[in-house]
Amino acid sequence: MKFAMPTDTDISVFEQHESAARGYCRRFNTLFTQARGSRMLAADGRSYIDFLAGCGALNYGHNDPDMSAALVAHIQRDGLAMGLDLHTDAKRNFLALFTSRLLAPRGLSYRVQFTGPTGTNAVEAAMKLARKVTGRQNIIAFTNGYHGVSMGALAATGSQYNRMGLPLPGVTRMPYDQYFGAQVDTADYLAQMLEDPSSGIDAPAAILLEAVQGEGGLNAARPAWIRRVAEIAQRFGALLIVDDVQAGCGRTGTFFSFEGMAVEPDLVVLSKSISGYGLPMSLLLVRPDRDQWKPAEHNGTFRGNTHAFITAAVAVEKYWTSNWLARQIDRNANTVGAALQDMATLVPGAYCKGRGMMQGLHVGTGALADAICKLCFERGLIIETSGPNDEVVKILAAVNTPSDVLEQGLAILRRSVEDAVRLQPNAAAPVAALALDLQRAVA
């Protein structure tokens, strides 16, 4: 049988030959061909504002010109494309910049472990190392946490959809901050469970958390809660692991999501935007006294992406040698927050969630959130949902999105929220009912 090459806008090959596991493309069903900054271009000539940014892997936007130039120069001089964990000039430059420009100014002292290229592999490494250091097996994770879909990380992931009913031992689930409302301090609940020898919870090797739960619905933990959990971890001999895969690299306003909280985790997981360019790269920051690996004890052929070292070094030097990006993130976050507060008035019971450039609108039902996102796409805006029922419309625009582009995207979103409520009037009722239930629970 002769295979016919697809035409410029033909996307039937994906339906015919790609696995059913494909996800994002089902909502954004077009053929993308180019991207720069916060805009993407499709084969049919349509331009889209990108409020998804590679699900947080493109914090600085698409094809940063300085990163592109550095990468092209590296390739043209026959710089290594693949180096296992050998010493290379690209890795040396990145390590020097990362430690001098990011860790040292923040008073942080970590060894840098390059894991496999995915965030879930780095989470696996963190969990394995915690178990090795402590000699314990149990990991405490939290409701609505998302840490990846390989088996160890999946055990710590809360989503029933992702867990697929698989046997996933070694993790105890605890309620995240404000899971029961403002009147219940879940850190106290955690401490009491660990204090009680008959609670049924084994002494933990680690406590694993996200400061802002991206896939879990943009739940942002209070600094006081995170400090309390850090104290509990230390008290009971557990390592504190912060998963900054999505919330790190400037997404919450500072490079690390836990900055300014007087907390220094034992282990920090970074991925997604650490390369700055969307190239696969993950790393684990390890306190020196916790770095108890034997050589190649956690390995992988692609630990350390040489091309990603090139673009990551540019990202550090360009965006994190001064405070100008943090100031822009703060301005953009205020713009997003104000716009979402306005949109919340359009949907009975809706409310805003998140922190920094990781904010969204809880509209109560997945059906309404889905309708909003579909209308946005029809109007030239790419935006997704999150939460246990996909009920949160989630803004993950590049942190340095130009103000005019950001405002255009927010205007499309507002119009889509308004029209989705009007076109689906019954969808607002469950939101109001949910808000009433929450008020009763708090009362």
N, C-alpha and C positions, 0 to 999 in steps of 0.2 A: 504494500500500500504506500502510495506516495504521500508524504506529509506536506501540506500546504502551509507556507509561511504566513503568519498573521499579518493583517493590514495594520496601518498606523494606530488605529483606535480599537482594534479587535482584542477582547479580553477572554474569548471563549476557551483559550488554551488552559487558563487557570481552572475553570470549571471542569474541563475534561481530564486534566492530568495532575493537578495539585491535590494533596491530601485534604480531606475534610477538616483537618485540624486548623486550617487557616481561619483567622479571626477578624482582625481589623478591616481587612479588605471587603468583608461582607457588608459593612456599613458604608464604606467609602469605595463604592464600586465603579472605579474609573482607572485609567492607565496614566500614572504619573511619570513624567519624563525629566523634569528639571526642578531645582529648588535653590533658593538663595535667601538667607536670613529667615524671615518669618513667612515666606510665601512659597507655595508649590505650584508648579505648572503641569497641567494634564495634556495628553496627546491631542485632545479636541480643542486646545487653545485656551481653556478656562483657567483662571488663576484662583488659588485658594489661600486664605489666611490660615496659618497652622497654629492651632491652640492645643495640639497634641504633642508636638516636638519629640517624636520618637518615643512616646510614653516616658518623657523625662530624660532621654538619652541625648537630646540636642538642646541643652540649656542655653547655649550660645547661638542657636539657630543653625540653619543649613549652610554648609560650605563656607565657613569663615575664610575670607580671602588670605589672611596671614597663615592660617593652618594649611590651606590648600597649597600655597606657595612653598612652605617648608616641606610638605610631604612630596611634592613634585620634585623639588631639588634633591631630596634624599634618594628618591627612586632614580633620578637621572644620573646621580654619581655612583650608582650601584651599591648604595647602602644596603645593609642586610634587610631582607624581607622577613626572614624567619631565623630565630636564634636560640630556640629552646630557653634554658635559663643561663646561657653563656654570658660572660661579660661583654657588653657592647657599648659603643660610644653613645648610642641613642638612649640606652637604659641609664648609663651613668649621668647623662645630662638631665634626664627626667628626675632621677633620685635626688640629685644635688638641688635642683630647683624646688622640688616638692618639700624637701626637709627644711630648706633655708627660707622659702617664701611662705609656706603654709604652716608647717609644724612649729618651727622655732618662734615665730612671732606670737603664736598662741600658747607658748609655754608647754607644748606637747612633745613627749618623747616616745616615739614608736619605731619599731622595726617595720619594714614594708615587705610583705609577702605577696608575690605575684602568683595568683591562683589561675585556674582555667578561666576562659574569657567571659563566662557568664556570672551574673550576680548570685544565682543559686549555688554555683560551685564555691564561691567565696563564703557563702553562708555555711555550706557543708564543711569547709575548712575551719571556720570559727567554732562550729559545734564539736568537731573532732578534736580540735586543740583543747577546748575547754574540758572535754572528757579526759584527755590525756593528762593535762595539768593537775586536775583535781582527783582523778581516779574514780569519779562518779559517772553515772549514766544519764540521770534525769536532766532535762532542759525545761525550764519554765518559759512558756511563750504566752501570748495574750490573745483574747478574743479579737476577731477581725484583723489579726496580723496576716501579712502576706510576705513570705520569705523565699518563694521559688517552688518549682514543681519536680525537682529530683527528689529521691525518696527521703533522704534525711531532712532536707529543708522543707519538704512537703509535710512532714510530720509536725513541723512548727507553724504551718500555714493553717489559718482558720477556716478558709472557704470550703464548704462541703462539696461544691461543684468541682473544685480542683482535686480534692482528696479522693474522690471517686470510690469511697468505701474500702480503700486499701488498708491492710493492716500496717499501722504506722506507730510503732512503739517508741518509748524513750522521751516523750514530751508530756508535760502536765500543762493544761490550759488554765489560765487565770483571767479574771475580768480586767480589762483595760481601764484607764482613767475615766471616771464618770460613766462607766457602763451601766450602773444602776441609778444614774442621776446624780445631781450635785450633793445630795445628802449622805451618800455612802462613799467613804474613802477606801478605794479598793487596795491601796497600798497597806492600810491597816489590816484589811482582810488577808492579803498575802502574808504579812508578818505573822498573823495569828495562826494561819494554816501551817507555816513552817515551824512555829514554836510548839505546836501540839504534836507529840510523838505518836498520837493515834489518829492523825488527820488522814493518813494513808498516802501522804506525799513523801516521796523519797528525797533526801537531801540533794539539792540541785548542783549540777556542775556549772550551770550558767543560767542567767536570766537574759532573755533575748527580747528586744523591743525596738519599735520605730517611734521616733519622737512625733512624727506625723504619719498616720497610716494612710498611705496613698491609695492602694487598691481597696482597703477596708472601708473607705468612705470619707477620707480627709478628717479623721479624728485627730485632733491636736492635743497631746498631753500637756498638762500644766507643768511648768518648770519645777514647782514644789513637789509634784508627784514623782517626776523623774529623779529628783534628788533623793527622795524617800526610798525609791526602789533601789537606787545605787547604794544607799546606806544598808538596806536590807541584804543586798547581795554580799556586801563586805562582811556584814555581821554573821552571815551563815556560810561564809567560805565559798561563795559562788562567784564566777566571773560575770561581769556585766558586758553584754554584747549589744552594741547599737548598730542596727541595720540602716545605713545611710545610702542604700542603693538608689532610691528615688528621692529621698529628702535631702541628700547631700549635694555638694558641688554648687552651692549658692541658691538652691531651690527655695529654701525657707528664709532667705535674706542674708545669711552668713554661710561661709563655706561648709561648715559642719552644722547639723541641725541642733546640736546640744550646746553650742557656744553661748556663753553668758549664763550658764546654769550651774556653775561651780561643780561640774561633773567631768571626770576623766575616765571614760570606759576602759576596760581591760582590752577589748577588741572592738574595732570599727570596720564595718564592711562598706566598701565603695565599689561602684560599678557605673552602669549607664553613662553619665556625662563625664566620667573621669578622663576619658580620651579627648573630650572636647569636640569630637568630630563625628560621633556615631560609630566609631570603630570599636569592635569587641575588645573589652579590657576590664579586668576586675582585680581588686587587690584587698588584702586584709592588713589592717594596722594592728600591730601586736606590741603590747608593753614589753620592754626588754626582758623582764623577769618571767614573762609568760612564754617567751620564744623557746620552747622546749622540743621543737621538732628534731628528728634525726634527718640527715640528708635524704632528699627525695621521698620523705614519708608521706607527704601530700603532693603529688606531682601531676603531670599532664603535659602532653606534647605542646600544647599552645598556651602554656603559662608564660605570660609576657608577650604582648603583641608589639613587635618592633615598630611598625608603622604608627601604632597608637602612642608609643613613647614620643614620637616626633610631634604629633599634634597636641598631646597632653602637655608637653613642655611649653609649647606656644600658649596654650590656654592659661597655664599658671602664670607665665611671665606677662601676658597681655592683660589678663583680667584680675589678677590677685596680688599685684605688687603695690597697689594703692587701694583707696576706699571708694574710687569713683563708681565701680560696678555695684557695690553694696548700696550706695546712695541711689543709683538708678533702680535697683530692685525694690528699694523702699518706696520710691515714687510710684513705680508701676503697681506694686502691691496695694498701695492706697487707692490708686485708680480702680483696680479690679474690685477691691473691697467695697468701695462706694457704689460702683455699678451693680454689684450683686445685692447690696442692701436695697437698692432701688427696685431691682427685679423681684426681690422677695415679696414686695408689696403686691405683685401681680398674681401671686398664687397663695390662696389661703393656707396658713400654717407653714409656709416655706421659710427656710432660714439658711444663713451662710455658715460655711465651715472652712477649716484649714488655717494656713499661716503662710505669709510671704507670697511667692508666686506659685502657690500650691493651694488654691482656694476653689470653692465650688458652691453650688446651690442645691440644697436638699429639697426636692420637690415632692417627696412622699412615696411615689410609685415609680417602678421601672418603666411602665408604659408611658407615663408622661415625660420622663427624662429621655426615653428613646425617641418620642415624637419631636421633642425639642431639638435633639441632635440631628435628626433627619432633615428637619426644616433648615437648620444651620448649614448642612452640607449642600442642600439645594441652592442656598444663597451665597455659597462660597466660603464657608467656614468649617474647618475640621476640628471637631471637639468630641470628647468621649464621656462615658459615665463611669462611676465607681460605686462602691458600697455593696453590702450583702445582697441587696435586691436591685442593684444598678440604679438606685434612686437618686444619686447625686450627679448633677451635671458638673464636670470636673475641668477646670481650666489649668492646663499645663503649658501655657505659651512660653516661648523662650524668655529667659529672665531679662534679657536686654532688648526685648521687642520695642521698636520705635514707638513713641507715644501716639503718633497718628494712626499707625497700623493697629495698635492695641485698642484704640477707641473705635476704629472701624469694626473690628471683630466684636467688641462688646455691644456695639449698636445692632449688629446682626443677631447676636445672642438675645438681646432684649426683645427685639421684634419677634423672634422665634418663640420665646417664652410666652409672650402675649398671644400670639396666634395659636400656639399649641393648646393653651387653656381655653381659648375661644372655640377652637375646632373640636376639642374634647372636653366639654363642660363638665361631664360626669367625673373626669379624672381628678378634679379638684377636691371632690368630697372625701376621698380617703386621706388626703393630706390634712384636711381640717380635723378629721377623726383622730389621726395619729397625733397631731399637736395637742388635742384635748387629752388623749391618753397619757402623753408625756407630762402634761401639767398635773394630772391627777397623781401620777407616780411620784413626782417631786413633792407634791403637797402631802 
